[in-house]
Amino acid sequence: MASAITKEEIPKRNLDKQQLDKASFVLKTIAHPIRLAILQLLHQHERLSVSEICDRIKTEQSVTSHHLSNMKIMGILSASREGKNVYYSLKENSVVDIISLLESMDVNIGVETDPYLKRIDELAQLEDDWDGYGGLKPDVNVIRNTKTLIKWLRVTYRDVLAGLEVEDIYPVSHGTISVDWYCNDTLYTSVEVGREQIYCFIPKDVGQGNLPAGYLDLNKMEQDIINYIIV
């Protein structure tokens, strides 16, 4: 973690509206964990292909390519094609200084104070056979997808989170995570999060639930979250 920046090291100047708008634009553009990870990686390696980035930060290529393309369009990254591969690099290295500054901030925000994300991080610490009956631990993709679900709900279905109890996010023996909502002590909607997909189940006897039944599109979730941040 970077050392804290002292008051004396901060340049004393007045920012005009144009500078403030530019700063706001940059912060909104990089305000996503995957994008921050990409920026840190490119700062360390200078130039990487899409597949190399995916391998290092353990993300799907479609999601990673989307983030890379957006940051290129926004002027944060540069890209060059060599044969079938596209290589990305930082267009402006100083953008990484923003990450160092954020790391040096002594504030208690984010995952530590979000009960749902904190609960998911607790589930990430499970080991195989956690239930004594051979239960599989949720892998990194299941953990990531569950966090994406929670963030997506916060953007698209905010009312759902208001009725979600932390203990209703729980592991299932075959390595998935279930997220359940109850209405008058009756199961209302159940979402099962797997490694590559998320499935929403609505019991027939309760009518229409909170969310649409069937498979939920992870890429669309990511896009909804990104749009919420950028707008």
N, C-alpha and C positions, 0 to 999 in steps of 0.2 A: 504493500500500500504506500502511496506517495506521502511524503511529509507534508504537514499543513503549511499553507501559505500564510505568511505573517501580514499584518496590516500594512507594514512599511513596504512590502514587496508589491502591493497592489497599486498600479499607476493611478494617479489622481487626475481624472478628466471627466468632463461632462459629456454624456452620450446624447446625440441628437436622435430624433424620431427614426431617421433612416437606419442608423446604427442599431437602435433597439429592435426595429423590425427585422433586420438581418440576423441579429442574435436569436430572436424568437424563432425565426425560420429554421436556423441550424439546429436549435435544441429540439424542435418538433420533429425534424427530419431524422435525427438519430435516437429519438426517445423510444427505443425498443431493445430488450435484452439481446436479441439476435444481432441487431445492427451494431450495438456496442461491442459485442464479441467479435464481429467482423472487423471493426475499426481497430481494435486492439491487436488482432491477428495480423492485419496488413501493416500495422506500425512495426511489428516484430519481423515480418518476412518481406516487406516491401511490395512483393508481386506474387499473386497466387491465382491458380485457375479455380473455376467454380467447384470442381470435384475435390480439389485439395482443401478448399475452405470447408466443404461439407464434411470431409473426413476428420478435420481437426476440431470442429465445433459440434459434430454429431447431429446434424440436421438433414432433413430431406432436401433433395436437390431443387424441387419445384418451389419450396418455401424460400430457400436460400437465394435462388435466382431472382425471385420476386423482390427480396430486400435489396440485393445488389443492383438490380435494374432501377429501383426507385432512388437509391442513393446516387446512382450515376446521373439520372435525370435531374436530380436536385443539385448537382454540381459538387457532391462530396467525394465521389470516386471517379477515376478514369478507367477506361476499358480498352483493350486491344485484342484483336483476334489473330491467332496463329494456327492455321489449319482448322481443325474441328474444335479447338479449345479457345475460350475467352478468358483472358487474364485481367484481373482487377488490381488497382493500386490506389493509394490515397492521392487525391488531387491536391490536398492541403494538409500537411502533416500536423499543423497546429491544432487541428480539430481534436487530436488525442489529448491535448492539454486539458480539454474540457472534462474528459474522463478522469484524469488525475486529480483535478480540482474537486470533482464530485466524490471521489474516493477519500479525499482528505477531510470532507465535511463530517463533523461530529453531530449527526442528527439521527433520531430514531424514527425513521419512516420506512415504508415499503413492506417487505415480506415479514419482518419481525413483528409488525403490528397488524398485519392482515390475518385474521383467524383462519380463513379458508386456506390461504397459501401456506401458512404455518402448519396446518394440519396435513397438507399434502407433503411438505418437507419431512414431517414425522413419519409418514408412510414410506417415504424413500429410504428410511433407515432400517426397514424390515429385512430380515434374512430369510432364505428359503426354509420351508417347514415352520414358518412363523405361527401356524395354528396347531402344530403337533400332528397334523394329518397330511403332511407333504405339500402344504400350501406354497405356491410360488410367490416370490417377492415381485412387486411391480418394477419393471425395468425403466431405464431413463426415458424411453419414448412414452410409456404410460404416464409417468410423472409429468413430463412436459405437456402431453395432451390434456391431462386433467387441469393443469394450470391454465392452458389455453381456453378450456371450457369455462372456468371461473371468470377469466378476464373477459371472455365473449359475453357471458351472462351479464357482467357489470355494464357492458356497452349496450347490449341489445335487449336484455330482459332484466332490468334492474330490480323490478318488483319480486322476481323469483328469489334473489339472494336474501331479501328481507325475511323470507319464510324458511330459509335453509339453516338447519342446525349443523354445527361443526361435526358432531358425531355421526351424522348421516352421510359423511364422506368416509367410506371404509373399503378395505381391501377384499377381494374375492379370491378364492383358493387357486384359480387358474391364472393368476397374475394380472388381472385387470383391477380397476377401481370402480366402485359403484357410487353414484351420487343420487340420493333419493329426496323427494319432497312429499310431505304428508299434509292432508287436509282433513281435519276432524279425526285424527288418529288413523286415517285410511291412506294407504299408498296412493299418491296422486300421479306422480311421474317418476320414472326411474331411468337414469342415464348410465350406461356401462361404457367405460373408457378403456379401449384396447391400445395395442401398439401402433396400429395403422388406421383405426377408425373409431368413431364414437356412435353408439346406438341409443336411441331414445325410445323407451317402452312406456306405453300408456295403458294401464289396466282397463279392460272393456267396461267394467261395472262403474267407473267413475266419470265416463264421458270424456270430453275434450280436456286434456291436461294443459300444463303451462307451455310446453314446447311442442313443435311438430314431431309426429312419430316417424320412426325410421332412422336411416343413417344420416348423421350430420356432417356437413362438408368442412373438413379441417382447413382447407385452403381459403374457403369463404370466411371462416371464423377469423383467420389471420388477416384477411383483407379488411373485414369490418373493424378489427382492432386498430389496424394501421390507419384506416380512414378516420376513425375517431380521434386518433392522436394528431394526424396531419391537419384536419379541418380546423 
